[in-house]
């Protein structure tokens, strides 16, 4: 592993009003890794994702990306540092076509490599190629998730943040999306931070995992170790492999 | 669940909702039930009519011989009105029921996806047709009415329509594209008008120099409004912009030393043909071009001036929509948070929308000033903002052709209703359409909101279409 991690979060606290949502979180993502963050509803996973993007701002601690503290930068400038996210709830632009959505993803690069990248994401998600001129809002949930990931990839990120890509999707689609994530990681060396509730799939995919409870990291380890841990099995894998 | 299963559930859902919608109208299982429902519905409508009749129809007020108020009850009229509503409503219910039975599932079959490009193409053709009609209009009117002078009323009306059209298109950038609800757009119209009025009367600067200055001034005010409202959305934004419009008007009234207060600024120099005045003199327009002098020449020139200004507004908007900034506006309307996450500077995006929208308002304002020759704060009250916003909403937010149709309907509509003498055939000799025009207009507006709640043209045309070669790549590559 390289000496300095690509993303390093140290002692980050974040608040919604007076409520402390993150209570001093430490997390590292090394270049070329898939790291997953597991936790129940309201544990603060998505908040951490949003805090990396500066909204809400980290009130304490540091978020260092590529050797630079980004915790004071405005959101749109963070997005220009080759970090991309597929946010919670996908947040695609429903009245714009798939193609226009993808163009928005490429906005950071000012249109350089647009054709090439369009081909690339359509290769990853052939469904999107069929739907290029359809409005985003008319896509199915799985297709919208694909679009959200594809849109994030259009900016050629070094680090891809994915917030619950499996939420509300059929198992077959989840499998498809996870296999694309694996492909991106193995073929292109893309670094991925994956927030998930679907612990089984996420831990199987990830190199390392973090478990978050009530705004704090309670456990960390390799994906395989966490899958075997009895605590994780009891709390997140109840009922086995679902 | 597989995709197939998902598709079947979706398909199972759809007819369900269609049936649910139809349940209000009699199409219930048994004919007796349908009859009862229709009767109930009709009775309810008649009751509403009765309620409405009391204040409007029941008593006729006249001035008697001793100047006293004479009230004549008109019970038969009320009964007739209620009966018309009752049986009319009943008839509608039966026609609808028959239609549903003979055309089952029509509505469910309509596909929202396949029809879209066709809608775009039709709107595009309609746009060209309207442009052609607008260019030919003064001559058509003159031909139809036997000369330019008799056609003056119609050309003046067309100028008014085009002014509002330009304002509508300008506001469409802010409201339709960027999704920022602006209730104070008239402020920029006022800034443009006063810019020209003050510059021309104080310094004698010509219209053609003032026009860009007025645009820049208005854009500056747009940014001034934009800064404090950057974090606001929806209702809150609407309130602040409403206040902004009022502030501008009140400043114009009270800053007497600059604006001459509510008396306004008069004797603003009239428009010239690029420096050649429209006068009878030897250096006037007619003499220079060897024509006979006709005061209508100035009016025709004004008509084409506002037509060109409006078309420029339209062309710029259509162009911007294809550029990254235009796409950013639309994305901002859809989802501000996603925009920021994609590296869009939402502050600058909003400010440019306000500035460019305001700039066109400023152009229209200076045109207004040069046309009227007189400006006063009275011309820039909230009603104007409301009309302009109605044009945008009625047209279908973001649709250029829709806004054009709505501008004609909103501005020319009430004027045309003045001339509905034909209704006298129905309502008798004493019917004066003038008195009913706003009522009719209100009815038309209400009907619009029922049948087309998202505006005349509610389908958004994509800024890039189909699998064309270079164009999608060229668009993002152009900027930055």
Interface residues (C-beta under 8 A of the other chain):
Chain A: X53 X55 X74 X75 X76 X77 X79 X80 X85 X87 X91 X92 X93 X94 X95 X96 X97 X99 X100 X103 X104 X105 X106 X107 X108 X110 X111 X112 X114 X115 X118 X132 X133 X134 X135 X138 X140 X142 X151 X155 X170 X171 X172 X173
Chain B: X1 X2 X3 X5 X6 X112 X113 X116 X117 X324 X327 X328 X330 X331 X333 X334 X335 X337 X338 X339 X340 X341 X342 X343 X344 X345 X346 X460 X462 X463 X464 X465 X466 X467 X472 X473 X475 X476 X477 X478 X479 X480
